[in-house]
Amino acid sequence: MRVAVIGAGIVGVTTAYELAADGHEVTVLERRGSVAAETSFANAGVVSPGYVTPWAAPGMPAKVLGMLFSRHTPVRLRPTLDPATLRWLWSWWRACDAATWQANRTRMQRLAFFSRERLHELTRRLKLDYEHGTGYLVLLRTPKDLAIARPGLKLLADLGYRFHLVDAARCREIEPDLSPDTPLHAGVHLPTDEVGNCRQFAHLLRSEAQKLGAQFHFHTTVERIVPGSVAQVMHRTQAAGEATQLMPDFDSAVDSGPRTEVLPMPASTDEFDAVVLCAALGATALLRPLGLRLPLQAVHGYSVTAPLRRHAAHPDHGPRSALMDERYKVAISRLGSRVRVAGGAEIGGSLARPNSGSLATLYKVLHDWYPGVASLSQAQRWKGARPMLPDGPPVLGASGLAGVWLNLGHGSSGWALACGSARVLADQVAGRASAIDLEGLGIERLR
């Protein structure tokens, strides 16, 4: 089959690889100049299936309201919310009841565990060499933080998930460079979880997909899809013009190197047996004229990445793998010789306008646990739009439109869910039974 994949983030790249591995003739259309250039560019990199859970959870609305006036908060609402965002918040609020949350959590974790297995299989079989580490430590600053975390720990235990509730002393054995000056009550150690460089993985898997015949077309914007047994995709590719040096102070979901000005070329139309939308927020504009309205909302996240300072006597200083400050929902990850601190959930606003408070929270958490560990004068700051459906799980499979398939809405869990979602989608396109139960992951859930 001739298959078009729209979008080359981590979900699009993994989907392209799995389809090419099945023998399809794959064409990837991406509006940016490279893979993993938007939401997948600088995420936390944590792969922790046990902590993949819907944001729509019992008690969450009250928590969000209580956080609105805090200086350092994991959730921020921008004051100008459009009608679509308000509708999304209403649907999110309705999905916060216990029964809905439990069902969606089960769906997401089923997919997350399968995705981690697929990630390991691809890494091993293809010998992919990217920055990664093993182990995940959730830091609980106070007894109150532990009390809040206990219901989640019970759910992990019910799943048979391997974790250890450890005291502060053991936390500092696992991560020896944790600051002794920041109060720490306990921690949750998940020794089989991991951290990995999502963007590096995407570039490596793109090369593997190309070896199988997949073609990647960058600077290409899809303008229209016409469903059918032979679907049509109208797209416009930009031609490189004179180079312009665009070095913004803030990297809004794109690479920080010099940009090249691109000039529009005439639109062209290609025909495919199947079209798979992995274009995140860009998918809504393509589907709306076809009568399909997906409630995707950008929940913006932030990260700061900086090189670790060199210490001749202590070359392995800094975090060993990945940590999460449970109070602020901020992750600290080691990626080779760099440290990345990532977090925040900002609803409303735009990529072009960073929130100074969100960045300040990242710097605070990094300073609390690893003061002076990074050369922050060389830091790269990033803001990305994580497309999320109000109830949590992504939507995978047939769209109901002839020849059009969906792999969308992974939110902040795109890296943790990408490999499994791609394999599931490829099996569906081929008409094969999936390796996991897909109940609740299709578009019928949203109707």
TAUR-V657713 format. One record per run of one state. SS is the DSSP state (hx for helix, st for strand, lp for the rest). FROM is the first residue (numbers start at 0). TO is the last residue. If there is no record, write none. Layout:
# TAUR-V657713
SS:FROM:TO
SS:FROM:TO
This chain:
# TAUR-V657713
lp:0:0
st:1:5
lp:6:8
hx:9:20
lp:21:23
st:24:28
lp:29:44
st:45:46
lp:47:47
hx:48:50
lp:51:58
hx:59:66
lp:67:73
st:74:76
lp:77:81
hx:82:93
lp:94:96
hx:97:125
lp:126:130
st:131:139
lp:140:141
hx:142:158
lp:159:162
st:163:166
hx:167:173
lp:174:184
st:185:195
lp:196:196
hx:197:210
lp:211:213
st:214:216
lp:217:218
st:219:225
lp:226:229
st:230:242
lp:243:249
st:250:250
lp:251:258
st:259:263
lp:264:266
st:267:271
lp:272:272
st:273:276
lp:277:280
hx:281:287
lp:288:294
st:295:307
lp:308:320
st:321:324
lp:325:328
st:329:334
lp:335:336
st:337:346
lp:347:354
hx:355:369
lp:370:372
st:373:373
lp:374:374
hx:375:377
lp:378:378
st:379:388
lp:389:393
st:394:397
lp:398:402
st:403:407
lp:408:408
st:409:409
hx:410:429
lp:430:441
hx:442:445
lp:446:446
